[in-house]
């Protein structure tokens, strides 16, 4: 991760990452360590697929813990946002293809299209940042250009 790049997170996003971190450190990692220890006691490690799987799971958990520690130490939490222009943490009502849709602009680690949470780093998020109600933005999509009009920011 670029040390000069500040990870942007909403308060809710930071809380979710802290919950995941605590669960990994206090629950999942101890279970994985025990599993590895149990598998090691089964004998010949070269033929032991349980040992290999347990070792791989522990490595994955440790990797995710390190990744979360980086984020939690360097994250910039967005606590307030402007209701005048689009910023991380705001809800934006857009008019697109004859219908209105509301999106929440979030940090890249919080993006979830199913929940209509879009990253400020996504093509739509980048186009919306700093824009005001009444502004229109055009975004290149796989199906072609899509025109979004900003109706409301909250």
C-alpha positions as CSV (number, residue, x, y, z in Angstrom):
1,X,0.0,0.0,0.0
2,X,1.3,3.5,-0.9
3,X,2.3,5.1,2.4
4,X,1.1,8.5,1.2
5,X,-2.3,7.2,0.3
6,X,-4.7,7.7,3.2
7,X,-7.5,5.1,3.3
8,X,-10.8,6.9,3.5
9,X,-13.5,5.2,5.7
10,X,-16.8,6.2,7.2
11,X,-17.3,5.7,11.0
12,X,-19.5,2.6,10.2
13,X,-16.9,1.2,7.8
14,X,-14.1,1.6,10.5
15,X,-16.3,-0.1,13.1
16,X,-17.0,-3.1,10.7
17,X,-13.3,-3.5,10.1
18,X,-12.5,-3.4,13.8
19,X,-15.2,-6.1,14.4
20,X,-13.6,-8.3,11.7
21,X,-10.1,-7.7,13.1
22,X,-11.1,-8.6,16.7
23,X,-12.9,-11.8,15.4
24,X,-9.8,-12.8,13.4
25,X,-7.4,-12.2,16.3
26,X,-9.5,-13.5,19.2
27,X,-11.5,-16.3,17.6
28,X,-10.4,-17.5,14.1
29,X,-6.6,-17.3,14.6
30,X,-6.5,-19.4,17.9
31,X,-8.7,-22.0,16.2
32,X,-6.4,-22.1,13.2
33,X,-3.3,-22.4,15.4
34,X,-4.9,-25.3,17.3
35,X,-5.8,-27.0,14.0
36,X,-2.3,-26.6,12.7
37,X,-0.9,-28.1,16.0
38,X,-3.3,-31.0,15.9
39,X,-2.5,-31.7,12.2
40,X,1.3,-31.5,13.0
41,X,0.8,-34.3,15.6
42,X,-0.6,-36.6,12.9
43,X,2.8,-37.6,11.7
44,X,4.5,-37.3,8.3
45,X,4.1,-33.7,7.2
46,X,4.9,-34.4,3.5
47,X,1.8,-36.7,3.1
48,X,-0.4,-34.7,5.5
49,X,-3.0,-32.7,3.5
50,X,-4.7,-31.5,6.8
51,X,-1.4,-30.0,7.9
52,X,-1.0,-28.2,4.5
53,X,-4.6,-26.9,4.6
54,X,-4.3,-25.8,8.2
55,X,-1.0,-24.0,7.4
56,X,-2.6,-22.3,4.4
57,X,-5.6,-21.2,6.4
58,X,-3.4,-19.7,9.1
59,X,-1.3,-17.9,6.5
60,X,-4.5,-16.4,5.0
61,X,-5.8,-15.3,8.4
62,X,-2.4,-13.7,9.3
63,X,-2.3,-11.9,6.0
64,X,-5.7,-10.5,6.5
65,X,-4.8,-9.4,10.1
66,X,-1.7,-7.6,8.8
67,X,-3.8,-5.9,6.0
68,X,-6.4,-4.8,8.6
69,X,-3.7,-3.5,10.9
70,X,-2.4,-1.3,8.1
71,X,-5.8,0.1,7.3
72,X,-6.8,0.7,10.9
73,X,-3.5,2.5,11.6
74,X,-3.6,4.7,8.5
75,X,-7.3,5.2,7.9
76,X,-8.7,8.7,7.7
77,X,-12.2,8.6,9.2
78,X,-14.7,10.9,7.5
79,X,-17.0,12.1,10.3
80,X,-18.6,15.1,8.6
81,X,-19.4,15.8,5.0
82,X,-20.8,18.7,3.1
83,X,-24.4,18.6,2.1
84,X,-23.5,21.2,-0.6
85,X,-21.3,18.9,-2.7
86,X,-20.6,15.2,-3.0
87,X,-18.0,13.8,-0.5
88,X,-17.2,10.5,1.2
89,X,-19.9,9.7,3.7
90,X,-22.8,11.4,1.9
91,X,-26.0,9.9,0.4
92,X,-26.6,11.1,-3.2
93,X,-29.9,10.9,-5.0
94,X,-29.3,10.6,-8.7
95,X,-31.6,10.7,-11.6
96,X,-30.6,8.1,-14.3
97,X,-32.5,6.7,-17.2
98,X,-35.8,8.2,-16.1
99,X,-35.6,6.9,-12.5
100,X,-34.2,8.1,-9.1
101,X,-31.7,6.1,-7.2
102,X,-29.9,6.8,-3.9
103,X,-26.2,5.8,-3.4
104,X,-23.9,6.3,-0.4
105,X,-20.4,7.4,-1.3
106,X,-17.9,5.4,0.9
107,X,-14.2,4.5,1.2
108,X,-12.9,1.9,-1.2
109,X,-12.9,-0.9,1.5
110,X,-16.6,-0.3,2.2
111,X,-18.0,-0.4,-1.3
112,X,-20.9,-2.9,-1.8
113,X,-22.9,-2.5,-5.0
114,X,-25.8,-4.6,-3.6
115,X,-26.1,-2.1,-0.7
116,X,-25.8,0.8,-3.2
117,X,-22.5,1.8,-1.5
118,X,-20.1,3.1,-4.1
119,X,-16.4,3.9,-3.6
120,X,-15.1,7.4,-4.1
121,X,-12.4,5.6,-6.2
122,X,-15.0,4.0,-8.6
123,X,-15.7,5.6,-12.0
124,X,-19.1,6.9,-10.8
125,X,-17.7,7.9,-7.4
126,X,-14.8,9.9,-9.0
127,X,-17.2,11.6,-11.3
128,X,-19.5,12.6,-8.5
129,X,-16.9,13.9,-6.0
130,X,-17.2,17.7,-5.5
131,X,-20.3,18.0,-7.7
132,X,-23.4,19.9,-6.5
133,X,-27.2,19.2,-6.8
134,X,-28.3,20.1,-10.3
135,X,-24.9,19.0,-11.8
136,X,-24.8,16.2,-14.3
137,X,-22.0,13.7,-14.8
138,X,-21.3,11.3,-17.6
139,X,-19.7,7.9,-16.7
140,X,-18.3,5.4,-19.2
141,X,-19.9,2.0,-18.5
142,X,-19.6,-1.4,-20.3
143,X,-22.9,-0.6,-22.1
144,X,-21.8,2.9,-23.1
145,X,-21.9,6.3,-21.5
146,X,-24.5,6.9,-18.7
147,X,-25.7,10.3,-17.7
148,X,-26.4,10.9,-14.0
149,X,-28.0,14.1,-12.7
150,X,-27.5,14.9,-9.0
151,X,-30.9,15.6,-7.5
152,X,-30.1,15.8,-3.7
153,X,-27.2,15.3,-1.2
154,X,-27.7,14.4,2.4
